[in-house]
Amino acid sequence: MVRLTMLTPADALDLILRNQAAFPAETCALTQAHGRVLRADIRADRDLPPFNRVTMDGYALRSSAVAAGLRTFRVGAVQAAGMRPADLGSAPDACVEIMTGAMLPAGADCVVPYEETTKLNDAITLNPEYQVAAGQSVHARGSDFAAGALIVAKGCRITAREIAVAASCGCATLSVSRLPKIAVVGTGDELVEVDAIVAPHQVRRSNDYALRAALIAAGYPQVERFHLHDMKHEIEHQVWHILAEFDVVLLTGGVSKGKFDYLPEVLEALGVKKIFHGVAQRPGKPFWFGLGPRQVSVFALPGNPVSAYTCLHRYALPALAHASRQNAVGPRRVRLAETFVFKAPLACLLPVKLTVNDTGDQIAVPRPTNTSGDFSSLVGTDGFVELPADQTEFPAGTIANFWSWA
C-alpha cells in the first residue's frame, strides 16, 4: 500500500501495526521466562492460600472460648510451618503453639500472638484487656484467589512478580512469544568502527550500537549489527542474506534522496513491499517502512542519530510489542514546563527532561538538540513529546504525548 500524501506519525504507526504479523508462541522454562511476553493466562491451580494460613507466631485457639470468659489455655501441641496440622480437640481451654506459615489447626479460628500472653509451664494466660476475634492473624483459604481464577492475563511482559505467581501455581513452563531475530544495519562510507583510526572526513559508528542497546533493554536480546558501504552491489548481496535470516530488519541511512541512497530501489528489487516512505515529522521525515519476503518487517530509519533513535522508539518498538502480542502501552500525557516554538509544518518530536513542579505534577522541560546529528544532547533526557503540526507555538502547560526512552 502506497500513500501519495505524507503521513502523520499516528497514521504511520497505524499502518505499521496493521501490517505486523504476530510472532509465534513457544514454550519456555520458568527459569528462562523473565522479560518474555506471556501468551497464555496464568490461573490458580488451587485456592490461594490453599489453607487457612497463620500469619503470626503465637497460639491457635477458639475465639468463642474467650467470648465465654476463658483467659487461660492449656498448650497441647507445637506446630511449625510445613507440619501436618494438629487437632485442637474438644476441650474449650485447648490451644496449639503455632508458627507463622503453618496451617490453622482443626477447631481453632484465631491466633493470639506471643506478646499478648504470659506462659507458665504448659498454660498461657491472655493479657488483660486483650480482645480476640474469629479470623484474627489468619490468612483465610481462597481469600486471595479461588481455584481457577485468573491471576495474570496474557500479554504482559513477565517480571519477577509474575514468575512468583507462576511458581506458586505449579507452572514449570510458560507459553511466551518467540523472540525475534533482529538485524541492525548501519550504512555509509563515512562510518568506521569505534576502535578504528578515524580520518577527518569519517565518523565512528554509533547508530547500530545505540539501537541494539535500546532493543535489548526493551526485551529483545537477539540483535546482530551489520555495516554496509555505499556500494549498490554490496547492499544487494548483504541485504538479501539478512532478509533471509532475520525476522525484523532496521536499516539506518541511505533512505533519503541522495545520489548514493540506494536502499529504496534495492529493497524493491529484493521483493520488499513499500508500505510508506516519509512521515510529516522532524526529526525522521524520510522514515521508510515495508514488508519483505516471509513478512519480514523492514524499518529504514534516517541515518542521523537523533532521527534513528527517535524513530526506533516511536515506531519500531511499538511494532515489536504488537507482534509479541504484548498489551499496548501508549504514551503518557505530560505538560510542557515552558513555551516552545516550532515553525516547520511538521510534527515535532521534541526531547524532554521530566521534572516535578511545586505542586507535585510531572512536567516536561524541552531539551531540543542542535541538529538531528546531535546525539550527545539526548544524554540526560527521558524521552520526547510529540507536538502536532497544526500550530507553531506551544505555551507552557500545553498537554502533549510523552514517549519514554526507557
N, C-alpha and C positions, 0 to 999 in steps of 0.2 A: 504494500500500500504506500503510495507516494503522495505527500501533501504539497500543493502548489504554493501555499502561503506558509509563512514561518509560524511555528507552533509556540504557544505559551509553555512554560515549564510544566504546568499541570496537565496540559494536553499531551506533552511529550511522555511524561511518566505514565499516563493512562494508556497510551499506545504501547509502551514497553510492557506493561503488566498484562495487557490483553494478548500479547504475542509471546508470553513467557510460559513455557510448559513446566509442569511440576517435576521436580527431581523425584526419582522413585524412592519408596520406603525400603528400609532394610532393618535387620535385627542386630543389635549390638549388646555386648555385656554391660551390665550396670556399671562396672568399674570404668568403662570407656564412654559413658553417656554424657559426661559433663560437657556443656556447651553445644550439644546437638539439639535439633528441633524435634520435639515429641510428635509422633504421628498417630498414636492410639491413646485413648483416655486411660488414666490410672484410676481404678476403683478399689474401694476397700474390700479385701477378701474375707474379712470378718469384722465384727463390731470393733470400733476403736474408741476407747480402750477395750480390749477383749474381755476384761473382767473389771469388777469394782476394785480400783487400784488405790492403795493407801498413799497419801501424799505427805504424811508427817510421821516421824518416829514417835512412838508412844504406845497407847493401849487401846485395843479394839473392844468395844462393849456395846450394850444396848442402851440407847437413849431413853427408852421407856422406863428402865430401871432407875435412872437418875430422876426422871419426872415423878416416879413413885416415891422418891425420898432417899434412895440409896446414895451414899457418898463414898463408901469403902467397898473395894472389889478384890477378889482373890485371883491372882495370876495363875492360870492353869497351863500355859504353854508359851513358848517363844517362837516366833515365826519370822524368818528373813525373806527378803525378795527372792523369788525363784523356788521357794519351798512349796510343797503342796499345802493347801490351806488347812488350818486347824478347824476344829468344830467347837464353837463356844459352849455347846451343851445346853441343858435346860435350866441350870441354876441362875436366878436373876443377878447374883453378885459375881458371875464369872466374867473374866476378861482375858485377853491374849496380848502379851507384849509383842509388838509388831514393828517392822521396819518399813521405811519409805520404799514404794515399788511393789510391796507384797500384795497378794490377793486378800481382800477382806474376808475374814473367817465367816463361815456359815453361822447365822444367828446374830451377828454383830451388824450395826448400821451406822457406826460413827467411830472416830478415833480421837482420843484425848492426848495431846502432846505431853511429853515427859515433864516439861517445865510447869505444867498445871497440876502436877501430882506430887505427893510425898509417899515414898515407899518404905515399908517396914516389913522385913522378912519377905513373905510371899504375898503381901497385900499392899494395895495402893489406896490412898485417900485423895479425893479431888480437893483442890484448893478452895477455900471459902469463896463464895460468890461466883465461882466459875460456872458458866452456863453451857449446857450441852444440847445439841440439836441433831436430829437424824440427818445423815449425809455429810456431817462435818468432817473435813480433811479426807474426803473420799472422792476420787475421780470416777464418776459413775460409768458403768459399762455402756458403750454405744453413745455416750454423750457428745463425743466429737463427730463421729460418723457411724451410721448403721452399715452393716454388711451390704455390699453392692453399691453404696453411694459413690458418686463422682467426687474425687478429691483433686485431681489435676487433669484439666482438659487438654486435649491435643492442641498443638500449635504454639506451645510455649517453648522458649529456649531453656534447656534444663540447667538448673543450678544445683548447689548443694542441698537446697531445701527440697526440691523435687526428688533428688536422689534419696534423701532420708525417707520421704513418703513411700517411694517405690520399694525401698528395702523393707520397710515396715509392713508392706502389703505382699511381700514374697516375690517381687518381680526381679528375678535374677537377670533377665534380659528385657530390653525395651525396643519398641518399634520407633525408628527415627528416620529422618530424611538422609538419604545418601549425600555425603559431602561431595560437592562438585570439584572437578579438576579445573583450575583457573590458570590461564596464561596471561601474564602482564608483559606487554611488548612495547619497548621504547624504540622510537625511530629517529633517525637523523645522523648525518655525518659529523655534526658538531659535538656529539656525545662521546665521552670517554669514561672508562671505569674509574671508580673513586680512587684507586691506588695507582693509577697511571700518571705519567708525566703529562701535564696539561699545557697545550700551546695557547698563545694569546687569543686565538680565534675559536677555541674549544671551551666546552663546559662539562663539568662532571655529571654523570648520570644521577638523578635524584628521584624522578617520577616513579620508576619501577620499584625502587626501594620503599618510597613513601606509600604507594598503593598496596604493595604486598603487606607492609606492616599494618595498614588500616584494615585490609581484608582479614588478616589473621586475628586482629583484635576483635573483629565483628563475628568471629566464629567460623571462618573458612580457611583452614590451615594448609590446604593442598594448593599452594600457589608457586608457580615457577616463573622466573624472569627471563626475558629474551631481549636482544638488541638487534635491530636491522639498520643497515646503511641505506642511504637514499639511492639505491640501485634497483630498478624495476624487477630484473630477473631474480635478484636475491629475495626481494619481498615476496614475489610469486612463489618461489620454492619453499621458503620458510613458512609462510602463512598457510600454504596447502597442508604441510605436515602438522602445523598447530591446530588447524581446523579439524583434522582427522583424529587428533589425540585428546583434545580438551573439550570440556562442556561449556565453558564461558571464556571469551577472549576479550581482553581490554588492551586496546592499542592507544598509544599516545603519540600525537604528532602526525603530520602527513595527511590531514583531512581538510585543510583549508583550500585556498585557490592558488597556491604557489606552483611554480613550474615543476618542482620536484615532489609535489604532494600526490604520489601515485596510489595511495591506498584506496580511494573510492573506486577507481577503474579496476584495480587488481581484485578487490573484493567481489565486484560484479562478475568479473571473468571467472572467479573461483566458485560461483554459484551462491554467493551470499546475497540475499534479497534485501535491498534497502527499504527500511520502513520509513525513515525520515533522515534528513540532513539539514541541520540548522534549527536552533531554538532562539526565540527572541529574549535573550538574556545576556548579561555581562557579569562575570566572565563566562566563557564557554559557548559563545554563539555558534561556532562551527561543529558542535557535537553531532555525531552520526550514530545511528543505531540500525542494525539489521540482523537477519537470521540466516545462518549458514546451513549447510547440509547437516542432517541429524538434529535439526532445531538448535544448533549452537547459537547462543546469544553473543553478538559481536558489538561491543561498545567501542567506538572510535572517538577517543577523547582528544581535545586540543592539546598541543604539546606544552603550552605554558603551564608551569607547575600549579599555580593557583587555580587555573581553569580545570586541569585534570583532577586535582584533589576535590574541588567543589562538585564537579560532575559525578565523581565516584559516589559521594555522599547523597547527592540529590536524586540520582537515577540508578546507578549500578547496585548499591547496597539495598535499597528498597526492592529492586527486581530479584536479587538473590534471596531475600527474605520471603518474597512472594512465591518463588519457585520452591523454596524449602517448606512452604505451607506454614510459615510462622505467622502468628497473629499480627495483624497490621499494627504498626506503631507510627502514628502520624506525627507531624511536627507539633511542638509546644507553642503556645501563644505568649508572647512577651511584649513589653513596652519599650520603645526607644528611650534612652536616657537623655538624649539631646537631639536637636534638629539636624536632619541630614538632607542635603540637596543632591539630586542625581538627574541630570538633564537629558541623558540619552533616552530615546523612545523604546527602552528595553526594560525587562525586569532586572532589578539589581539584586545580586546575591552578595550581600554585604557581610564580611566577617565582623564578629562582635565579641566582646568580653562581657560575660554575665556578672552582675553585681547585685547588691541588695540596697535599696534606698532606706531613708529614715523610718518609713512606715513598715518595713519588712517585706516589701514587694520586690520580686526579682525583675530586674531591668537589664536592657542590652545596651552596652556602650559601643558605638561604632568604632571599628578599627580598620578603616579602608587600607588596602595595600597600595603601594606606589604604582605598580603595574601588575598585570596578571603573571608576570615573571618573578614578582617579589615574594617568593615563598617564605622568606625569613620573617616577614611581618605576620605570618599566621601563628608564630610562636607566641603563646600567652593568650590566644583567642580560644573560645569554647565551641564555636560553630559559626553559622551565618544565618541572617534573617533574609527573607525573600520579600522585597519591596516591589509592588506591581508597577507595570509600565504606564499606567494611565495618569500618573501625577509625577511632578518633578521635585516637590518639596514635602518632606515628611517631618512634621513638627515633633518636638519632644512629647512623649506619651502615646505616639502612634502605635497601635497594636499590629504586630506582624508575626508571621510564622517563623519559628526558630528551628533550625536543623542542627543537631549536635554532631561534632566530630567524634564523640565517644560512641 
